[in-house]
Amino acid sequence: MGLLGIFKELVLSAVKLTIIATSVAAQAKPDCQSKCGNINIPYPFGTGSPGCNISRSFFIHCNTTFNPPKAFLTTSNIEVLNISLDGYLRIVDSIGYDCYNSSGRSSYFDTWITLSKFLISHAKNKFTAIGCDTYAYFQVKLTIVATSVAAQAKPGCHNNCGNISIPYPFGTGSPGCNISSSFFIRCDTTFNPPKAFLTTSNIEVLNISLDGYLRIVASIGYDCYNSSGRSSYFDMWITLSKFPISHTRNKFTAIGCDTYAYVQGSLGHNYSTGCLTFCNEITDVINGSCSGIGCCQTGIPKGVRSYHVTFYSSFNHSYVLGFNPCNYGFVVEDGAYSFFVSDLYTKNFTDREFPIILDWTIGNQTCTEAKMDPENYACKENSYCIDPENGPGYLCKCLDGFQGNPYLSHGCQDINECDTLKPCDGTCNNVPGSYSCSCPEGFEGDGWKNGTGCSPKVIPHRQSFPFLVVALGVSLLSSLLCSSWVYLGLRQRKLTKLKQKNFQQNGGILLREQLSKLEECSETGKIFTADELRKATNNYHETRILGKGGQGTVYKGILPDGRRVAIKKSSIGDQSQVQQFINEVIVLSQINHRNVVKLLGCCLETPVPLLVYEYARNGTLFNHLHNAALASVMSWETRLKIAIETAEALSYLHSAASPPIIHRDVKLTNILLDETYNAKVSDFGASRLVPTDKTQITTLVQGTLGYLDPEYLHTSQLTEKSDVYSFGVVLIELLTGLQALSFERPEKERNLSMYFVSAIKEGLLLEILDRRVVNEKNIEQLKEVATLARRCVRVKGEERPTMKEVASELEGLLAMEKQLWGKGDLHEEEAEPLLDDPYKNSIRYDGSTSFSMGPDSIKNQVSFEVDGAR
C-alpha cells in the first residue's frame, strides 16, 4: 500500500469504560432498541427513548441518514464500531498528517479527540508515527478527572451526591460543609440516583473539578414556525451570582437556515454576541461543519455570569419550512456538540440539553491580598495560590510532589514516587514533596534508571588519578561549550528559517518586487520586521489592545521615532489569497486621502500577516454617538461634518482609486476620529478590489447586521451601491442617535433603516430625530439629510445615488446652511424646504438588513440588559 493509501486509512481506538459489566449477554434494556445498523447496543448503553441508557454518558446517537445507520457516542461525531460488556468499546478516528512538496508544506491536519467520560485504553492502544524526517507527538489534555484523594469533602460531610463527587470548598448537607453559600450543592434525593444542583437553583451539576471549573447542564433556546407563522418560542436564559461561564471552554452555537441567534447579558457592562446561519437547500449543509451554512459557532466574552438566548428570522422560515422549521441556540462546552444535518429537522431537538463549563474561584481577592488575611486564607499546608485568568478570586494547588485537596487542612499529601514511579536503579529516598536516587556503598553513578545508574566502582592507579580528573574536566567543559554553541546556532537558524518561510508564504517576495517598481513614490508602504512590531506593542501586551473584530485584533504601537500606529493582526485563509492580499496592500498603501486611514506598511515574517495603520486618537464614531457620556457633546454640525468627510472618502475609493475599492463594511465602528474630530474610514479587511472591466463582483456575503445591503444579501452581487446602503444607515444613526440594530426596541423598530423608512411614510420623522440636535434653525436641513438617507437605503441598488452624488448633496446642504446663516433671520416662506414635500411618495421596502453571511461572528453592535433568570 502506498503512502497516500496509508493516509486515507482510519485508525481504530479502544476506549476503556469506567463501568465493568458482569453480564455476558449483549442485551438492550426491555422495550429499547437493541441495534443501530450493524452495531449491537447492550445496556448500560442505549439509544432512542429516554431511560434506555444508564446515564447521559452512555447514550448512543443512531444517525439514520446513513445506510446502514451509524452509531455515535453521545452527541459527538465519534463513531462507535463495537461495544463490549468486558469493559471497552471500539471507536473510529482519522489520522493526522503533515505533507510536503518541493515548495514546502502542502497539507496539514492535526487530529484531536475529547472524551468527557471514557478513558483511552493504555493497554489496548499504541501511538504510531510514520515518516523519515518526522517528530510526531501525542498531547494529552486531562479534563475533569477527580481522584479519590483529591475529591475529599470536609470531615464529617458527604463526599457524594449520587454519582457526583463533592470536594471541599463545595459541600452538601450540614451547614459548614461548604466554604460559603455560593459553594453549596443541593442534593435532591427524589431522583434515582440523586442529582446535584448549584446552591438553591435548578442548575444541575454534572461534575466538579479542583482545577477551578465545574460542569453544569442547560436547556436550549428555540424559535419554531409552521405555515401560519410562529408556533413556539423559548428564549433560554440563565443568571449566576458567583461563577462566570468559561470563555475558553464554551461556544455559543446556533442552528437553522433562516437564523440569527444572539446571546446577551451583563458583565458589569452590557454585552452581546451572536452569529448567522443561512442555507437555501439541505444539500448545501455538511455534517460536522459550523461555518455559517446550517450551523454557526462563536465565542463568548470573558467574565460572563448571565446570558439570554434570543432569535431573529428574516422570512419566518417560509422558504425552508420543509426541512428546517426551527431556530436553535445554546451555549455548550467546546467539543461536546457535533452538528448533524438531521438536527435541522429532528422533531425532539427542542428537548436536548448540553453541558456548560463554569469557572470558579475563592472570594474576590488576588493571591497577594488573600495572604494578608491568614485567618481566612483558603490555601492550606503544602499548597500554593494562583491568580486565574477568569477572575476575580484565587485558586489553590498542591505543591509539586503532593496530591489531594489543597483547601483542607493536611489535604495535600506527599506522593511516594519511589512506589509509584520506581525511578531508581539503586536506592530510592522519598522525602516530603520530592525524592532522590543514590547508589549503595561500593557502587558509583547517579542511581537513576534514566541516568548512569549504578555500577561497581573501579579504583584507578593512584598516580594517574589527578591527570584523569583534569583530562575529564577539560573534556566535559569543552563538550558543554561546544553543545551550547551548536544548540544556540541551530535555534537561531531555525527561527530565521521560520521567519523566511512565513515571509515567503505570506507573499513577501511578491510584495517586495511590487514595491521596488514604485520606488519613486516615497509614500509606498514599508515592510516591517516582526521584532520592530513586537517592541512597538510591548510584546503585544493586552493593555495595548485597541479593539477586536471579525477581521482581527488591533494593537496600539509606538515606533522608535515616537510615531503612534495601529497594528492589526489579519489573516490569510489559504495561499490562493496571497496575490489578492498583496494587491490590497499595494493599492491601500498608495491611497492618499485625508479621510482614509493611511496604511503605513505590513509585516510578513509572522504566521499571521500584520498591517500597520496610522493611529486615530479619539476612537470610533460609535463610541461618541452611542456612549451616553459622549453623545451630548456631539452637535449636529459635527455630525454633518463627519458625514461629509466619510462620504468624500467612500466617493474617492469608488471613483478615484485605481482599481476602485468597495469597502463592504461601512459602519460607525469603522469610522475613526482623530484629535480634531476629522473622520477616518478604516478596516479594509473585508474590502474588495473591482476589476476595471466590471461593475459588480460575486462574493461570499459578508458585512454587519443592520448595515448589510439586502440586495447584496440575496444575490451575492457586490456593487458600489452596497456601500451606499451602509452609508445611508450611518446617516440615519447620525440623525436619530439610535443604533442600527437593537433588540431592546419593539420588533417593528429593531432594524433602524426599516423603522426610519416606516416613520417617514407615516409622517413621524420629527418624532424619531435625535432631540439633542434638533432646533428651529436646522430642522429643514435635517429633513433634507433624511430625504437623502432614505434614497440611500432603497431596496434596489439602481434606485440609490452614487457616493459621489451623496457627497455633493451633503456639501451643498452645508454651503446652503452657511449662506442662510450669513443672511440672519429668514422669513417663514424662505425657510421652506427646497424639495416639495419629499415624504409624499411611498416606496416598497421588502428587504431585510439584519443579516450577515459567512463564519464571522457579529459582536458588540448592540447593548442589552438582563433581569432575572430562568
CORDANOR-V30086 format. One record per residue. N is the residue number from 0. RES is the residue in one small letter. BURIAL is b if it has 9 or more other ideal C-beta (glycine too) atoms within 8 Angstrom, else e. D_CENTER is the distance of its C-alpha to the mean C-alpha in Angstrom with 2 decimals. Layout:
# CORDANOR-V30086
n = {N:N}
res = {RES:RES}
burial = {BURIAL:BURIAL}
d_center = {D_CENTER:D_CENTER}
This chain:
# CORDANOR-V30086
n = {0:1:2:3:4:5:6:7:8:9:10:11:12:13:14:15:16:17:18:19:20:21:22:23:24:25:26:27:28:29:30:31:32:33:34:35:36:37:38:39:40:41:42:43:44:45:46:47:48:49:50:51:52:53:54:55:56:57:58:59:60:61:62:63:64:65:66:67:68:69:70:71:72:73:74:75:76:77:78:79:80:81:82:83:84:85:86:87:88:89:90:91:92:93:94:95:96:97:98:99:100:101:102:103:104:105:106:107:108:109:110:111:112:113:114:115:116:117:118:119:120:121:122:123:124:125:126:127:128:129:130:131:132:133:134:135:136:137:138:139:140:141:142:143:144:145:146:147:148:149:150:151:152:153:154:155:156:157:158:159:160:161:162:163:164:165:166:167:168:169:170:171:172:173:174:175:176:177:178:179:180:181:182:183:184:185:186:187:188:189:190:191:192:193:194:195:196:197:198:199:200:201:202:203:204:205:206:207:208:209:210:211:212:213:214:215:216:217:218:219:220:221:222:223:224:225:226:227:228:229:230:231:232:233:234:235:236:237:238:239:240:241:242:243:244:245:246:247:248:249:250:251:252:253:254:255:256:257:258:259:260:261:262:263:264:265:266:267:268:269:270:271:272:273:274:275:276:277:278:279:280:281:282:283:284:285:286:287:288:289:290:291:292:293:294:295:296:297:298:299:300:301:302:303:304:305:306:307:308:309:310:311:312:313:314:315:316:317:318:319:320:321:322:323:324:325:326:327:328:329:330:331:332:333:334:335:336:337:338:339:340:341:342:343:344:345:346:347:348:349:350:351:352:353:354:355:356:357:358:359:360:361:362:363:364:365:366:367:368:369:370:371:372:373:374:375:376:377:378:379:380:381:382:383:384:385:386:387:388:389:390:391:392:393:394:395:396:397:398:399:400:401:402:403:404:405:406:407:408:409:410:411:412:413:414:415:416:417:418:419:420:421:422:423:424:425:426:427:428:429:430:431:432:433:434:435:436:437:438:439:440:441:442:443:444:445:446:447:448:449:450:451:452:453:454:455:456:457:458:459:460:461:462:463:464:465:466:467:468:469:470:471:472:473:474:475:476:477:478:479:480:481:482:483:484:485:486:487:488:489:490:491:492:493:494:495:496:497:498:499:500:501:502:503:504:505:506:507:508:509:510:511:512:513:514:515:516:517:518:519:520:521:522:523:524:525:526:527:528:529:530:531:532:533:534:535:536:537:538:539:540:541:542:543:544:545:546:547:548:549:550:551:552:553:554:555:556:557:558:559:560:561:562:563:564:565:566:567:568:569:570:571:572:573:574:575:576:577:578:579:580:581:582:583:584:585:586:587:588:589:590:591:592:593:594:595:596:597:598:599:600:601:602:603:604:605:606:607:608:609:610:611:612:613:614:615:616:617:618:619:620:621:622:623:624:625:626:627:628:629:630:631:632:633:634:635:636:637:638:639:640:641:642:643:644:645:646:647:648:649:650:651:652:653:654:655:656:657:658:659:660:661:662:663:664:665:666:667:668:669:670:671:672:673:674:675:676:677:678:679:680:681:682:683:684:685:686:687:688:689:690:691:692:693:694:695:696:697:698:699:700:701:702:703:704:705:706:707:708:709:710:711:712:713:714:715:716:717:718:719:720:721:722:723:724:725:726:727:728:729:730:731:732:733:734:735:736:737:738:739:740:741:742:743:744:745:746:747:748:749:750:751:752:753:754:755:756:757:758:759:760:761:762:763:764:765:766:767:768:769:770:771:772:773:774:775:776:777:778:779:780:781:782:783:784:785:786:787:788:789:790:791:792:793:794:795:796:797:798:799:800:801:802:803:804:805:806:807:808:809:810:811:812:813:814:815:816:817:818:819:820:821:822:823:824:825:826:827:828:829:830:831:832:833:834:835:836:837:838:839:840:841:842:843:844:845:846:847:848:849:850:851:852:853:854:855:856:857:858:859:860:861:862:863:864:865:866:867:868:869}
res = {m:g:l:l:g:i:f:k:e:l:v:l:s:a:v:k:l:t:i:i:a:t:s:v:a:a:q:a:k:p:d:c:q:s:k:c:g:n:i:n:i:p:y:p:f:g:t:g:s:p:g:c:n:i:s:r:s:f:f:i:h:c:n:t:t:f:n:p:p:k:a:f:l:t:t:s:n:i:e:v:l:n:i:s:l:d:g:y:l:r:i:v:d:s:i:g:y:d:c:y:n:s:s:g:r:s:s:y:f:d:t:w:i:t:l:s:k:f:l:i:s:h:a:k:n:k:f:t:a:i:g:c:d:t:y:a:y:f:q:v:k:l:t:i:v:a:t:s:v:a:a:q:a:k:p:g:c:h:n:n:c:g:n:i:s:i:p:y:p:f:g:t:g:s:p:g:c:n:i:s:s:s:f:f:i:r:c:d:t:t:f:n:p:p:k:a:f:l:t:t:s:n:i:e:v:l:n:i:s:l:d:g:y:l:r:i:v:a:s:i:g:y:d:c:y:n:s:s:g:r:s:s:y:f:d:m:w:i:t:l:s:k:f:p:i:s:h:t:r:n:k:f:t:a:i:g:c:d:t:y:a:y:v:q:g:s:l:g:h:n:y:s:t:g:c:l:t:f:c:n:e:i:t:d:v:i:n:g:s:c:s:g:i:g:c:c:q:t:g:i:p:k:g:v:r:s:y:h:v:t:f:y:s:s:f:n:h:s:y:v:l:g:f:n:p:c:n:y:g:f:v:v:e:d:g:a:y:s:f:f:v:s:d:l:y:t:k:n:f:t:d:r:e:f:p:i:i:l:d:w:t:i:g:n:q:t:c:t:e:a:k:m:d:p:e:n:y:a:c:k:e:n:s:y:c:i:d:p:e:n:g:p:g:y:l:c:k:c:l:d:g:f:q:g:n:p:y:l:s:h:g:c:q:d:i:n:e:c:d:t:l:k:p:c:d:g:t:c:n:n:v:p:g:s:y:s:c:s:c:p:e:g:f:e:g:d:g:w:k:n:g:t:g:c:s:p:k:v:i:p:h:r:q:s:f:p:f:l:v:v:a:l:g:v:s:l:l:s:s:l:l:c:s:s:w:v:y:l:g:l:r:q:r:k:l:t:k:l:k:q:k:n:f:q:q:n:g:g:i:l:l:r:e:q:l:s:k:l:e:e:c:s:e:t:g:k:i:f:t:a:d:e:l:r:k:a:t:n:n:y:h:e:t:r:i:l:g:k:g:g:q:g:t:v:y:k:g:i:l:p:d:g:r:r:v:a:i:k:k:s:s:i:g:d:q:s:q:v:q:q:f:i:n:e:v:i:v:l:s:q:i:n:h:r:n:v:v:k:l:l:g:c:c:l:e:t:p:v:p:l:l:v:y:e:y:a:r:n:g:t:l:f:n:h:l:h:n:a:a:l:a:s:v:m:s:w:e:t:r:l:k:i:a:i:e:t:a:e:a:l:s:y:l:h:s:a:a:s:p:p:i:i:h:r:d:v:k:l:t:n:i:l:l:d:e:t:y:n:a:k:v:s:d:f:g:a:s:r:l:v:p:t:d:k:t:q:i:t:t:l:v:q:g:t:l:g:y:l:d:p:e:y:l:h:t:s:q:l:t:e:k:s:d:v:y:s:f:g:v:v:l:i:e:l:l:t:g:l:q:a:l:s:f:e:r:p:e:k:e:r:n:l:s:m:y:f:v:s:a:i:k:e:g:l:l:l:e:i:l:d:r:r:v:v:n:e:k:n:i:e:q:l:k:e:v:a:t:l:a:r:r:c:v:r:v:k:g:e:e:r:p:t:m:k:e:v:a:s:e:l:e:g:l:l:a:m:e:k:q:l:w:g:k:g:d:l:h:e:e:e:a:e:p:l:l:d:d:p:y:k:n:s:i:r:y:d:g:s:t:s:f:s:m:g:p:d:s:i:k:n:q:v:s:f:e:v:d:g:a:r}
burial = {e:e:e:e:e:b:b:e:e:e:e:b:b:b:b:b:b:e:e:e:b:e:e:e:e:e:e:b:b:e:e:b:b:e:e:b:b:e:b:e:b:b:b:b:b:b:b:e:e:e:e:b:b:e:e:e:e:b:b:b:b:b:b:e:e:e:e:e:b:b:b:b:b:b:b:b:e:b:b:b:e:e:b:e:b:e:b:b:b:b:b:b:b:e:b:e:e:b:b:e:e:e:e:e:e:e:e:e:e:e:e:e:e:e:b:b:e:b:e:b:b:e:e:e:b:e:e:e:e:e:e:e:e:e:e:e:e:e:e:e:e:e:e:b:e:b:e:e:b:b:b:b:b:b:e:e:b:b:e:e:b:b:e:b:e:b:b:b:b:b:b:b:e:e:e:e:b:b:b:e:e:e:b:b:b:b:b:b:e:e:e:e:e:b:b:b:b:b:b:e:e:e:b:b:b:b:b:b:b:b:e:b:b:b:b:b:b:b:e:b:b:b:b:b:b:e:e:e:e:e:e:e:e:b:b:b:b:b:b:b:e:e:b:b:b:b:b:e:e:b:b:b:b:b:b:b:b:b:b:b:b:b:b:b:b:b:b:e:e:b:b:b:b:b:b:b:b:b:b:e:e:b:e:b:b:e:e:e:b:b:e:b:b:b:b:b:b:b:b:b:b:e:b:b:b:b:b:b:b:b:b:b:b:e:e:e:b:e:e:b:b:e:e:b:b:b:b:b:b:b:b:b:b:e:e:b:b:e:b:b:b:b:b:b:e:e:e:e:b:b:e:b:e:b:b:b:b:b:b:b:b:b:b:e:b:b:b:e:e:b:b:e:b:e:e:e:e:b:b:b:e:b:b:e:b:b:e:b:e:b:b:e:b:b:b:b:b:b:b:e:b:b:b:b:b:b:b:b:e:e:b:b:b:b:e:e:b:b:e:e:e:e:b:b:b:b:b:b:b:e:e:e:b:e:b:e:b:b:b:e:e:e:b:e:b:e:b:b:e:e:b:e:b:b:e:e:e:e:e:e:e:e:e:e:b:e:e:b:e:e:e:e:e:e:e:e:e:e:e:e:e:e:e:e:e:e:e:e:e:e:e:e:e:e:e:e:e:e:b:e:b:b:b:b:b:b:b:b:e:b:b:b:e:b:b:e:e:b:e:e:e:e:e:b:b:e:b:b:e:b:e:b:b:b:b:b:b:e:e:e:e:e:e:b:b:e:e:e:b:e:e:b:b:b:b:b:b:e:b:e:e:e:e:b:b:b:b:b:b:b:e:b:e:e:e:e:b:b:b:e:b:b:b:b:b:b:b:b:b:b:b:e:e:e:b:b:b:e:b:b:b:b:b:b:b:b:e:b:b:b:b:b:b:b:b:b:e:b:e:b:b:b:b:b:b:b:e:e:e:b:b:e:e:b:e:b:e:b:b:b:b:b:b:b:b:b:b:b:b:b:b:b:b:b:b:e:b:e:b:b:b:b:b:b:b:b:b:b:b:b:b:b:b:b:e:e:b:b:b:b:b:b:e:b:b:b:b:b:b:b:e:e:e:e:e:e:b:e:b:e:b:b:b:b:b:b:b:b:b:b:b:b:b:e:e:b:b:b:b:b:b:b:b:b:b:b:b:b:b:b:b:b:b:b:b:b:b:b:b:b:b:b:b:e:e:e:e:e:e:b:b:b:b:b:b:b:b:b:b:b:b:e:e:e:b:e:e:b:b:b:e:e:b:b:e:e:e:b:b:b:b:b:b:b:b:b:b:b:b:b:b:b:b:b:b:e:b:e:e:b:b:b:b:b:e:b:b:e:b:b:b:e:b:b:e:b:b:e:e:e:e:e:e:e:e:e:e:e:e:e:e:e:b:e:e:e:e:b:b:e:e:e:b:e:e:e:b:b:b:b:b:b:b:b:e:e:b:b:b:e:b:b:b:b:e:b:e:e:e:e}
d_center = {40.75:39.04:35.83:34.00:35.33:34.13:30.55:30.74:31.99:29.98:29.99:31.31:30.21:32.14:30.32:32.34:32.53:33.00:35.71:38.95:40.85:44.65:45.47:46.27:46.15:42.84:43.18:40.70:41.22:44.05:43.10:39.75:38.76:39.89:38.29:35.31:36.77:38.54:36.75:38.63:36.63:38.73:38.18:36.29:33.82:33.94:32.64:33.26:34.55:33.25:35.37:35.90:33.68:34.23:30.63:27.12:26.63:29.69:28.67:29.06:27.41:30.07:28.75:31.84:30.41:31.57:35.31:36.19:33.39:30.88:29.87:26.32:25.48:24.24:21.33:19.94:20.90:23.20:26.65:29.65:32.96:35.24:35.60:38.39:39.96:40.72:37.30:34.98:33.22:32.41:29.09:28.18:25.43:24.96:25.75:23.83:25.48:25.69:28.20:30.01:32.63:34.89:32.20:29.73:26.78:26.82:24.28:22.01:20.43:19.42:19.88:18.51:19.27:18.52:21.35:21.40:25.22:27.19:27.85:28.29:32.05:33.22:36.70:36.04:33.37:33.37:30.72:32.13:31.60:33.58:34.30:36.77:34.51:31.75:29.85:27.62:26.12:24.98:22.27:22.46:19.93:21.99:20.26:22.38:25.87:28.41:31.81:35.07:35.47:32.07:31.91:34.93:35.74:38.00:41.65:43.28:40.04:38.56:36.36:34.95:34.27:34.89:32.74:30.37:31.24:31.27:31.26:32.25:30.88:30.20:33.41:35.22:38.81:41.03:40.23:39.22:37.32:33.97:33.29:32.55:32.21:28.38:28.85:31.36:30.87:32.98:34.49:35.64:38.55:39.24:36.83:37.97:36.49:35.55:32.00:30.18:28.64:26.91:29.68:31.53:28.69:28.19:24.87:25.72:24.85:24.53:24.34:24.58:23.82:25.47:22.50:21.07:19.25:20.57:19.74:20.69:21.01:20.39:21.48:19.64:20.23:22.14:24.09:26.96:29.64:33.03:35.56:36.56:33.14:30.78:32.02:29.68:26.73:24.82:22.17:20.79:20.26:20.39:21.33:21.53:24.03:23.07:20.07:16.45:13.80:11.89:8.39:8.33:10.21:9.15:7.38:8.91:11.07:13.78:16.90:19.69:21.39:22.02:19.07:16.90:15.38:13.95:13.41:15.11:16.74:18.02:17.28:20.43:19.44:18.17:14.55:13.18:10.22:10.67:11.03:14.29:16.00:19.47:22.26:26.03:27.30:26.31:27.20:24.18:21.81:20.93:20.67:17.48:15.51:12.67:12.39:13.98:17.50:18.34:14.90:11.33:8.03:4.89:3.45:6.68:8.53:10.66:14.13:13.99:17.31:17.64:16.05:17.85:16.99:19.07:19.64:21.24:23.17:24.92:27.87:27.90:27.24:30.80:30.11:28.25:30.12:31.83:28.81:26.08:27.50:24.49:20.96:18.88:15.85:14.76:12.45:12.90:12.77:10.59:13.38:15.80:15.72:16.66:17.43:21.12:22.89:25.28:22.68:23.25:26.88:27.39:29.39:28.46:24.65:24.89:26.26:23.35:21.72:18.62:17.90:15.55:15.32:16.63:17.19:20.79:22.94:26.61:27.66:26.24:27.84:26.81:28.72:31.20:31.93:32.23:34.71:36.98:37.63:38.98:40.21:36.77:34.80:33.10:33.02:36.32:38.45:37.02:33.45:31.31:28.74:25.13:22.83:19.43:16.13:15.41:18.97:21.52:24.01:24.78:25.09:28.08:28.41:31.62:32.99:33.09:35.95:35.58:33.85:33.79:32.75:32.52:32.94:36.43:39.59:40.32:37.23:36.21:38.86:39.86:38.86:41.98:40.63:44.16:44.00:40.40:39.95:43.63:42.86:46.45:49.27:51.64:51.52:48.24:48.26:45.65:45.12:42.77:39.26:40.45:43.05:45.21:47.40:51.00:53.98:57.26:60.44:61.85:58.50:56.19:52.48:49.23:49.37:45.80:45.31:42.79:45.08:48.77:49.82:53.45:56.58:60.25:61.25:63.39:65.85:66.56:69.95:70.40:71.24:68.19:65.69:65.14:64.85:62.29:60.17:60.21:59.52:56.64:55.12:55.43:53.94:50.91:50.33:50.61:48.21:45.66:45.93:45.78:42.74:40.87:41.81:40.74:37.38:36.59:37.80:35.75:32.59:33.19:34.02:30.83:28.71:30.87:30.51:26.70:26.76:29.31:27.35:24.18:26.61:28.24:25.18:23.65:27.04:28.60:32.10:31.99:30.76:33.51:36.09:35.11:35.24:38.60:40.03:39.19:40.72:43.16:40.39:39.45:36.30:34.47:31.14:31.15:29.40:28.12:27.88:24.88:27.09:27.92:24.38:23.53:26.57:25.88:22.54:23.90:21.79:18.62:19.09:16.60:19.57:19.68:16.32:17.48:14.31:10.84:10.39:9.78:12.27:11.21:12.10:15.74:18.03:21.61:24.12:27.88:29.97:33.21:35.28:33.60:31.69:28.37:25.70:22.07:20.21:17.19:15.03:14.86:14.70:17.30:16.35:19.78:23.15:24.66:22.81:24.40:27.54:25.71:23.61:26.89:28.66:26.16:26.49:30.28:30.58:28.37:30.13:33.39:32.47:34.71:34.31:34.40:31.68:29.09:26.94:28.61:26.82:28.58:27.37:24.73:24.15:23.91:24.54:20.91:18.76:16.66:19.23:19.56:21.23:23.56:24.52:27.05:25.99:26.47:27.48:27.24:23.60:22.64:24.99:22.52:22.98:26.73:27.20:25.03:25.24:28.36:29.62:29.72:30.45:34.08:34.98:33.91:37.09:37.58:39.19:36.09:33.87:36.32:36.44:32.64:32.78:35.63:33.98:30.76:32.98:34.99:31.97:30.76:34.41:34.67:31.62:33.11:36.75:37.42:34.67:35.65:34.00:32.69:29.01:27.05:24.24:22.34:20.11:22.80:21.74:22.52:19.47:20.60:24.14:24.74:27.97:30.04:32.55:35.02:32.54:32.85:30.06:27.87:25.83:22.68:19.51:20.99:17.90:18.43:22.22:24.76:28.23:30.98:33.80:37.16:38.62:36.00:35.15:32.06:29.48:27.49:23.69:20.57:20.14:17.58:17.63:16.81:18.06:21.50:22.33:22.17:25.65:26.69:29.00:26.33:24.09:26.97:28.53:25.78:28.54:27.30:30.14:30.84:31.39:27.66:27.31:30.40:28.82:25.75:28.25:30.29:27.47:27.25:31.03:30.84:28.40:30.87:33.73:32.38:29.98:27.67:24.03:23.45:21.72:22.09:22.13:24.31:27.18:29.35:28.25:30.68:29.43:25.65:25.61:27.44:29.07:30.53:31.68:33.24:35.17:36.35:37.58:39.56:41.15:42.21:43.56:41.13:39.68:41.12:39.49:35.88:36.52:35.26:38.35:37.64:38.61:41.28:44.92:48.22:48.10:44.75:44.68:46.01:43.62:40.69:42.11:42.40:38.78:37.80:39.89:38.14:34.66:35.85:37.00:33.67:31.75:34.24:32.81:34.74:33.87:37.55:38.50:36.28:37.75:36.61:34.82:38.13:39.96:37.42:37.76:41.55:41.83:39.81:41.93:45.02:44.08:43.64:46.98:48.68:47.47:48.96:52.17:52.50:51.87:54.52:57.08:56.62:56.77:56.96:59.08:57.34:58.06:56.61:53.29:52.77:49.76:50.59:49.22:51.10:48.93:45.71:44.32:46.94:45.53:42.90:40.14:38.36:34.65:33.16:29.79:26.36:24.16:21.24:19.20:17.02:16.66:14.43:10.88:9.65:8.10:10.81:10.39:13.30:16.04:17.93:18.85:19.83:21.94:22.23:25.48:26.33:24.77:25.23}
